[in-house]
């Protein structure tokens, strides 16, 4: 394991551990709020990715194990004593899907880390704030496939996703052009539409994959 990989793994585990302490212990009286905080803030892992030098380390040591860990914290865990309050407050498998997404994207796009970052940020910041804004301001609703969403939440999904992935572009040192911004706006729009169409919880799979693959198709194929 290269030294930078070791640092990357340590940062990921320490950061997630801090988030879990905050959401599971300090904010345990507010499970719905703590779930949203965890959902959003985990996305900052996107800014740790460039530290890694070895694909296998990121996929199988940094990302993959969280599929197992988050499942043990889900309502479906065989060990009831470690079930997480934040998972119980929302979609039970949401964090598991989150981990699956990061693992698969890391495996497919390790050599183009910005693709992974775009998927993660669309899922965390975009989808997370869509839920917050939708609950607070979403008076006008729509229902597709039996799952109720709000127009305010979908608009927030578009705006926050666009903002987050533009920040990722700057962070990864990619030259910003008018064409690039238009494509990023298109990706954010499609991500918002996908979030609106996807039943609750499964958007942790659909949104990041769609956002990441669209960027890959436009710029890397």
C-alpha positions as protocol buffer text, in pm:
chain_id: "A"
residue {
  index: 1
  type: UNK
  ca { x: 0 y: 0 z: 0 }
}
residue {
  index: 2
  type: UNK
  ca { x: 142 y: 337 z: -101 }
}
residue {
  index: 3
  type: UNK
  ca { x: 167 y: 603 z: 167 }
}
residue {
  index: 4
  type: UNK
  ca { x: -93 y: 821 z: -3 }
}
residue {
  index: 5
  type: UNK
  ca { x: -335 y: 527 z: -16 }
}
residue {
  index: 6
  type: UNK
  ca { x: -286 y: 475 z: 356 }
}
residue {
  index: 7
  type: UNK
  ca { x: -361 y: 841 z: 419 }
}
residue {
  index: 8
  type: UNK
  ca { x: -670 y: 819 z: 196 }
}
residue {
  index: 9
  type: UNK
  ca { x: -808 y: 514 z: 376 }
}
residue {
  index: 10
  type: UNK
  ca { x: -742 y: 674 z: 714 }
}
residue {
  index: 11
  type: UNK
  ca { x: -914 y: 998 z: 614 }
}
residue {
  index: 12
  type: UNK
  ca { x: -1220 y: 816 z: 480 }
}
residue {
  index: 13
  type: UNK
  ca { x: -1265 y: 602 z: 791 }
}
residue {
  index: 14
  type: UNK
  ca { x: -1194 y: 886 z: 1035 }
}
residue {
  index: 15
  type: UNK
  ca { x: -1428 y: 1121 z: 852 }
}
residue {
  index: 16
  type: UNK
  ca { x: -1713 y: 868 z: 838 }
}
residue {
  index: 17
  type: UNK
  ca { x: -1656 y: 776 z: 1204 }
}
residue {
  index: 18
  type: UNK
  ca { x: -1686 y: 1143 z: 1303 }
}
residue {
  index: 19
  type: UNK
  ca { x: -2007 y: 1177 z: 1102 }
}
residue {
  index: 20
  type: UNK
  ca { x: -2153 y: 868 z: 1267 }
}
residue {
  index: 21
  type: UNK
  ca { x: -2068 y: 995 z: 1615 }
}
residue {
  index: 22
  type: UNK
  ca { x: -2235 y: 1327 z: 1536 }
}
residue {
  index: 23
  type: UNK
  ca { x: -2546 y: 1180 z: 1376 }
}
residue {
  index: 24
  type: UNK
  ca { x: -2592 y: 871 z: 1594 }
}
residue {
  index: 25
  type: UNK
  ca { x: -2490 y: 1016 z: 1930 }
}
residue {
  index: 26
  type: UNK
  ca { x: -2503 y: 1395 z: 1937 }
}
residue {
  index: 27
  type: UNK
  ca { x: -2810 y: 1428 z: 1713 }
}
residue {
  index: 28
  type: UNK
  ca { x: -2980 y: 1104 z: 1818 }
}
residue {
  index: 29
  type: UNK
  ca { x: -3291 y: 1290 z: 1936 }
}
residue {
  index: 30
  type: UNK
  ca { x: -3345 y: 1421 z: 1583 }
}
residue {
  index: 31
  type: UNK
  ca { x: -3314 y: 1109 z: 1365 }
}
residue {
  index: 32
  type: UNK
  ca { x: -3467 y: 1259 z: 1050 }
}
residue {
  index: 33
  type: UNK
  ca { x: -3243 y: 1567 z: 1066 }
}
residue {
  index: 34
  type: UNK
  ca { x: -2934 y: 1359 z: 1146 }
}
residue {
  index: 35
  type: UNK
  ca { x: -3009 y: 1129 z: 853 }
}
residue {
  index: 36
  type: UNK
  ca { x: -3011 y: 1425 z: 615 }
}
residue {
  index: 37
  type: UNK
  ca { x: -2687 y: 1560 z: 762 }
}
residue {
  index: 38
  type: UNK
  ca { x: -2520 y: 1221 z: 718 }
}
residue {
  index: 39
  type: UNK
  ca { x: -2656 y: 1185 z: 365 }
}
residue {
  index: 40
  type: UNK
  ca { x: -2518 y: 1522 z: 258 }
}
residue {
  index: 41
  type: UNK
  ca { x: -2189 y: 1534 z: 444 }
}
residue {
  index: 42
  type: UNK
  ca { x: -2072 y: 1188 z: 337 }
}
residue {
  index: 43
  type: UNK
  ca { x: -2050 y: 1339 z: -10 }
}
residue {
  index: 44
  type: UNK
  ca { x: -1737 y: 1527 z: 93 }
}
residue {
  index: 45
  type: UNK
  ca { x: -1552 y: 1201 z: 35 }
}
residue {
  index: 46
  type: UNK
  ca { x: -1549 y: 1321 z: -327 }
}
residue {
  index: 47
  type: UNK
  ca { x: -1274 y: 1563 z: -225 }
}
residue {
  index: 48
  type: UNK
  ca { x: -1061 y: 1289 z: -66 }
}
residue {
  index: 49
  type: UNK
  ca { x: -1050 y: 1072 z: -379 }
}
residue {
  index: 50
  type: UNK
  ca { x: -742 y: 1230 z: -547 }
}
residue {
  index: 51
  type: UNK
  ca { x: -525 y: 1114 z: -257 }
}
residue {
  index: 52
  type: UNK
  ca { x: -556 y: 751 z: -368 }
}
residue {
  index: 53
  type: UNK
  ca { x: -301 y: 604 z: -607 }
}
residue {
  index: 54
  type: UNK
  ca { x: -417 y: 242 z: -620 }
}
residue {
  index: 55
  type: UNK
  ca { x: -753 y: 136 z: -760 }
}
residue {
  index: 56
  type: UNK
  ca { x: -777 y: -183 z: -554 }
}
residue {
  index: 57
  type: UNK
  ca { x: -713 y: 5 z: -231 }
}
residue {
  index: 58
  type: UNK
  ca { x: -992 y: 252 z: -294 }
}
residue {
  index: 59
  type: UNK
  ca { x: -1240 y: -8 z: -417 }
}
residue {
  index: 60
  type: UNK
  ca { x: -1180 y: -297 z: -179 }
}
residue {
  index: 61
  type: UNK
  ca { x: -1050 y: -125 z: 135 }
}
residue {
  index: 62
  type: UNK
  ca { x: -1185 y: 230 z: 135 }
}
residue {
  index: 63
  type: UNK
  ca { x: -1524 y: 189 z: -38 }
}
residue {
  index: 64
  type: UNK
  ca { x: -1631 y: -177 z: -50 }
}
residue {
  index: 65
  type: UNK
  ca { x: -1632 y: -251 z: 324 }
}
residue {
  index: 66
  type: UNK
  ca { x: -1892 y: 18 z: 381 }
}
residue {
  index: 67
  type: UNK
  ca { x: -2146 y: -196 z: 195 }
}
residue {
  index: 68
  type: UNK
  ca { x: -2111 y: -449 z: 476 }
}
residue {
  index: 69
  type: UNK
  ca { x: -2089 y: -189 z: 754 }
}
residue {
  index: 70
  type: UNK
  ca { x: -2393 y: 8 z: 639 }
}
residue {
  index: 71
  type: UNK
  ca { x: -2597 y: -309 z: 597 }
}
residue {
  index: 72
  type: UNK
  ca { x: -2518 y: -399 z: 959 }
}
residue {
  index: 73
  type: UNK
  ca { x: -2652 y: -56 z: 1059 }
}
residue {
  index: 74
  type: UNK
  ca { x: -2967 y: -91 z: 849 }
}
residue {
  index: 75
  type: UNK
  ca { x: -3307 y: -211 z: 975 }
}
residue {
  index: 76
  type: UNK
  ca { x: -3229 y: -546 z: 808 }
}
residue {
  index: 77
  type: UNK
  ca { x: -2922 y: -611 z: 1022 }
}
residue {
  index: 78
  type: UNK
  ca { x: -2896 y: -952 z: 1191 }
}
residue {
  index: 79
  type: UNK
  ca { x: -2732 y: -772 z: 1487 }
}
residue {
  index: 80
  type: UNK
  ca { x: -3009 y: -555 z: 1628 }
}
residue {
  index: 81
  type: UNK
  ca { x: -2788 y: -391 z: 1890 }
}
residue {
  index: 82
  type: UNK
  ca { x: -2588 y: -200 z: 1627 }
}
residue {
  index: 83
  type: UNK
  ca { x: -2880 y: -89 z: 1411 }
}
residue {
  index: 84
  type: UNK
  ca { x: -2837 y: 279 z: 1328 }
}
residue {
  index: 85
  type: UNK
  ca { x: -3102 y: 534 z: 1420 }
}
residue {
  index: 86
  type: UNK
  ca { x: -3034 y: 739 z: 1107 }
}
residue {
  index: 87
  type: UNK
  ca { x: -3101 y: 443 z: 878 }
}
residue {
  index: 88
  type: UNK
  ca { x: -3421 y: 363 z: 1059 }
}
residue {
  index: 89
  type: UNK
  ca { x: -3539 y: 722 z: 1012 }
}
residue {
  index: 90
  type: UNK
  ca { x: -3535 y: 706 z: 633 }
}
residue {
  index: 91
  type: UNK
  ca { x: -3514 y: 444 z: 363 }
}
residue {
  index: 92
  type: UNK
  ca { x: -3360 y: 144 z: 536 }
}
residue {
  index: 93
  type: UNK
  ca { x: -3117 y: 58 z: 260 }
}
residue {
  index: 94
  type: UNK
  ca { x: -3029 y: 413 z: 155 }
}
residue {
  index: 95
  type: UNK
  ca { x: -2678 y: 412 z: 300 }
}
residue {
  index: 96
  type: UNK
  ca { x: -2615 y: 65 z: 162 }
}
residue {
  index: 97
  type: UNK
  ca { x: -2703 y: 183 z: -188 }
}
residue {
  index: 98
  type: UNK
  ca { x: -2478 y: 481 z: -128 }
}
residue {
  index: 99
  type: UNK
  ca { x: -2185 y: 250 z: -54 }
}
residue {
  index: 100
  type: UNK
  ca { x: -2261 y: 26 z: -351 }
}
residue {
  index: 101
  type: UNK
  ca { x: -2263 y: 329 z: -579 }
}
residue {
  index: 102
  type: UNK
  ca { x: -1928 y: 461 z: -461 }
}
residue {
  index: 103
  type: UNK
  ca { x: -1768 y: 116 z: -489 }
}
residue {
  index: 104
  type: UNK
  ca { x: -1888 y: 54 z: -844 }
}
residue {
  index: 105
  type: UNK
  ca { x: -1804 y: 403 z: -968 }
}
residue {
  index: 106
  type: UNK
  ca { x: -1457 y: 381 z: -810 }
}
residue {
  index: 107
  type: UNK
  ca { x: -1398 y: 50 z: -986 }
}
residue {
  index: 108
  type: UNK
  ca { x: -1516 y: 176 z: -1325 }
}
residue {
  index: 109
  type: UNK
  ca { x: -1369 y: 527 z: -1324 }
}
residue {
  index: 110
  type: UNK
  ca { x: -1066 y: 521 z: -1098 }
}
residue {
  index: 111
  type: UNK
  ca { x: -854 y: 671 z: -1377 }
}
residue {
  index: 112
  type: UNK
  ca { x: -1106 y: 955 z: -1420 }
}
residue {
  index: 113
  type: UNK
  ca { x: -1176 y: 1044 z: -1058 }
}
residue {
  index: 114
  type: UNK
  ca { x: -1386 y: 1348 z: -1144 }
}
residue {
  index: 115
  type: UNK
  ca { x: -1651 y: 1112 z: -1283 }
}
residue {
  index: 116
  type: UNK
  ca { x: -1674 y: 940 z: -944 }
}
residue {
  index: 117
  type: UNK
  ca { x: -1690 y: 1277 z: -770 }
}
residue {
  index: 118
  type: UNK
  ca { x: -1975 y: 1399 z: -991 }
}
residue {
  index: 119
  type: UNK
  ca { x: -2178 y: 1087 z: -914 }
}
residue {
  index: 120
  type: UNK
  ca { x: -2116 y: 1115 z: -540 }
}
residue {
  index: 121
  type: UNK
  ca { x: -2195 y: 1487 z: -522 }
}
residue {
  index: 122
  type: UNK
  ca { x: -2515 y: 1457 z: -725 }
}
residue {
  index: 123
  type: UNK
  ca { x: -2626 y: 1185 z: -487 }
}
residue {
  index: 124
  type: UNK
  ca { x: -2522 y: 1352 z: -161 }
}
residue {
  index: 125
  type: UNK
  ca { x: -2563 y: 1726 z: -196 }
}
residue {
  index: 126
  type: UNK
  ca { x: -2819 y: 1726 z: -477 }
}
residue {
  index: 127
  type: UNK
  ca { x: -3051 y: 1457 z: -348 }
}
residue {
  index: 128
  type: UNK
  ca { x: -2993 y: 1552 z: 15 }
}
residue {
  index: 129
  type: UNK
  ca { x: -3090 y: 1916 z: -26 }
}
residue {
  index: 130
  type: UNK
  ca { x: -3379 y: 1819 z: -251 }
}
residue {
  index: 131
  type: UNK
  ca { x: -3526 y: 1634 z: 45 }
}
residue {
  index: 132
  type: UNK
  ca { x: -3466 y: 1920 z: 289 }
}
residue {
  index: 133
  type: UNK
  ca { x: -3605 y: 2192 z: 62 }
}
residue {
  index: 134
  type: UNK
  ca { x: -3892 y: 1972 z: -48 }
}
residue {
  index: 135
  type: UNK
  ca { x: -4004 y: 1903 z: 308 }
}
residue {
  index: 136
  type: UNK
  ca { x: -3984 y: 2268 z: 411 }
}
residue {
  index: 137
  type: UNK
  ca { x: -4114 y: 2447 z: 104 }
}
residue {
  index: 138
  type: UNK
  ca { x: -4267 y: 2178 z: -113 }
}
residue {
  index: 139
  type: UNK
  ca { x: -4635 y: 2263 z: -94 }
}
residue {
  index: 140
  type: UNK
  ca { x: -4704 y: 2165 z: -454 }
}
residue {
  index: 141
  type: UNK
  ca { x: -4654 y: 1794 z: -501 }
}
residue {
  index: 142
  type: UNK
  ca { x: -4648 y: 1545 z: -784 }
}
residue {
  index: 143
  type: UNK
  ca { x: -4660 y: 1169 z: -772 }
}
residue {
  index: 144
  type: UNK
  ca { x: -4491 y: 930 z: -1015 }
}
residue {
  index: 145
  type: UNK
  ca { x: -4473 y: 553 z: -961 }
}
residue {
  index: 146
  type: UNK
  ca { x: -4652 y: 600 z: -629 }
}
residue {
  index: 147
  type: UNK
  ca { x: -4382 y: 813 z: -467 }
}
residue {
  index: 148
  type: UNK
  ca { x: -4469 y: 1173 z: -381 }
}
residue {
  index: 149
  type: UNK
  ca { x: -4215 y: 1444 z: -461 }
}
residue {
  index: 150
  type: UNK
  ca { x: -4236 y: 1824 z: -464 }
}
residue {
  index: 151
  type: UNK
  ca { x: -4160 y: 2079 z: -733 }
}
residue {
  index: 152
  type: UNK
  ca { x: -3953 y: 2281 z: -486 }
}
residue {
  index: 153
  type: UNK
  ca { x: -3745 y: 1974 z: -406 }
}
residue {
  index: 154
  type: UNK
  ca { x: -3684 y: 1899 z: -773 }
}
residue {
  index: 155
  type: UNK
  ca { x: -3578 y: 2258 z: -843 }
}
residue {
  index: 156
  type: UNK
  ca { x: -3343 y: 2243 z: -545 }
}
residue {
  index: 157
  type: UNK
  ca { x: -3207 y: 1915 z: -679 }
}
residue {
  index: 158
  type: UNK
  ca { x: -3118 y: 2083 z: -1008 }
}
residue {
  index: 159
  type: UNK
  ca { x: -2963 y: 2396 z: -853 }
}
residue {
  index: 160
  type: UNK
  ca { x: -2761 y: 2221 z: -582 }
}
residue {
  index: 161
  type: UNK
  ca { x: -2643 y: 1942 z: -812 }
}
residue {
  index: 162
  type: UNK
  ca { x: -2525 y: 2194 z: -1071 }
}
residue {
  index: 163
  type: UNK
  ca { x: -2346 y: 2399 z: -805 }
}
residue {
  index: 164
  type: UNK
  ca { x: -2181 y: 2094 z: -647 }
}
residue {
  index: 165
  type: UNK
  ca { x: -2051 y: 1946 z: -971 }
}
residue {
  index: 166
  type: UNK
  ca { x: -1920 y: 2284 z: -1088 }
}
residue {
  index: 167
  type: UNK
  ca { x: -1724 y: 2303 z: -762 }
}
residue {
  index: 168
  type: UNK
  ca { x: -1592 y: 1953 z: -835 }
}
residue {
  index: 169
  type: UNK
  ca { x: -1477 y: 2065 z: -1179 }
}
residue {
  index: 170
  type: UNK
  ca { x: -1279 y: 2352 z: -1027 }
}
residue {
  index: 171
  type: UNK
  ca { x: -1142 y: 2126 z: -752 }
}
residue {
  index: 172
  type: UNK
  ca { x: -1016 y: 1871 z: -1004 }
}
residue {
  index: 173
  type: UNK
  ca { x: -844 y: 2140 z: -1207 }
}
residue {
  index: 174
  type: UNK
  ca { x: -1055 y: 2111 z: -1523 }
}
residue {
  index: 175
  type: UNK
  ca { x: -1074 y: 2416 z: -1746 }
}
residue {
  index: 176
  type: UNK
  ca { x: -1420 y: 2569 z: -1734 }
}
residue {
  index: 177
  type: UNK
  ca { x: -1578 y: 2667 z: -2066 }
}
residue {
  index: 178
  type: UNK
  ca { x: -1927 y: 2778 z: -2164 }
}
residue {
  index: 179
  type: UNK
  ca { x: -1982 y: 2441 z: -2331 }
}
residue {
  index: 180
  type: UNK
  ca { x: -1876 y: 2258 z: -2014 }
}
residue {
  index: 181
  type: UNK
  ca { x: -2113 y: 2464 z: -1799 }
}
residue {
  index: 182
  type: UNK
  ca { x: -2401 y: 2396 z: -2038 }
}
residue {
  index: 183
  type: UNK
  ca { x: -2333 y: 2022 z: -2025 }
}
residue {
  index: 184
  type: UNK
  ca { x: -2310 y: 2030 z: -1645 }
}
residue {
  index: 185
  type: UNK
  ca { x: -2643 y: 2212 z: -1636 }
}
residue {
  index: 186
  type: UNK
  ca { x: -2789 y: 1942 z: -1860 }
}
residue {
  index: 187
  type: UNK
  ca { x: -2649 y: 1669 z: -1633 }
}
residue {
  index: 188
  type: UNK
  ca { x: -2800 y: 1843 z: -1328 }
}
residue {
  index: 189
  type: UNK
  ca { x: -3135 y: 1869 z: -1505 }
}
residue {
  index: 190
  type: UNK
  ca { x: -3139 y: 1500 z: -1596 }
}
residue {
  index: 191
  type: UNK
  ca { x: -3031 y: 1410 z: -1242 }
}
residue {
  index: 192
  type: UNK
  ca { x: -3325 y: 1612 z: -1107 }
}
residue {
  index: 193
  type: UNK
  ca { x: -3565 y: 1437 z: -1344 }
}
residue {
  index: 194
  type: UNK
  ca { x: -3428 y: 1096 z: -1248 }
}
residue {
  index: 195
  type: UNK
  ca { x: -3462 y: 1181 z: -877 }
}
residue {
  index: 196
  type: UNK
  ca { x: -3824 y: 1279 z: -938 }
}
residue {
  index: 197
  type: UNK
  ca { x: -3897 y: 956 z: -1124 }
}
residue {
  index: 198
  type: UNK
  ca { x: -3718 y: 714 z: -893 }
}
residue {
  index: 199
  type: UNK
  ca { x: -3900 y: 560 z: -597 }
}
residue {
  index: 200
  type: UNK
  ca { x: -3769 y: 667 z: -258 }
}
residue {
  index: 201
  type: UNK
  ca { x: -3432 y: 521 z: -163 }
}
residue {
  index: 202
  type: UNK
  ca { x: -3345 y: 386 z: -505 }
}
residue {
  index: 203
  type: UNK
  ca { x: -3242 y: 735 z: -617 }
}
residue {
  index: 204
  type: UNK
  ca { x: -2920 y: 664 z: -425 }
}
residue {
  index: 205
  type: UNK
  ca { x: -2849 y: 425 z: -712 }
}
residue {
  index: 206
  type: UNK
  ca { x: -3009 y: 592 z: -1011 }
}
residue {
  index: 207
  type: UNK
  ca { x: -2897 y: 954 z: -962 }
}
residue {
  index: 208
  type: UNK
  ca { x: -2520 y: 901 z: -920 }
}
residue {
  index: 209
  type: UNK
  ca { x: -2493 y: 645 z: -1198 }
}
residue {
  index: 210
  type: UNK
  ca { x: -2684 y: 864 z: -1444 }
}
residue {
  index: 211
  type: UNK
  ca { x: -2487 y: 1179 z: -1356 }
}
residue {
  index: 212
  type: UNK
  ca { x: -2151 y: 1000 z: -1373 }
}
residue {
  index: 213
  type: UNK
  ca { x: -2223 y: 820 z: -1700 }
}
residue {
  index: 214
  type: UNK
  ca { x: -2354 y: 1135 z: -1868 }
}
residue {
  index: 215
  type: UNK
  ca { x: -2031 y: 1318 z: -1786 }
}
residue {
  index: 216
  type: UNK
  ca { x: -1830 y: 1019 z: -1909 }
}
residue {
  index: 217
  type: UNK
  ca { x: -2023 y: 1004 z: -2235 }
}
residue {
  index: 218
  type: UNK
  ca { x: -1991 y: 1375 z: -2308 }
}
residue {
  index: 219
  type: UNK
  ca { x: -1626 y: 1422 z: -2222 }
}
residue {
  index: 220
  type: UNK
  ca { x: -1440 y: 1093 z: -2199 }
}
residue {
  index: 221
  type: UNK
  ca { x: -1577 y: 856 z: -2462 }
}
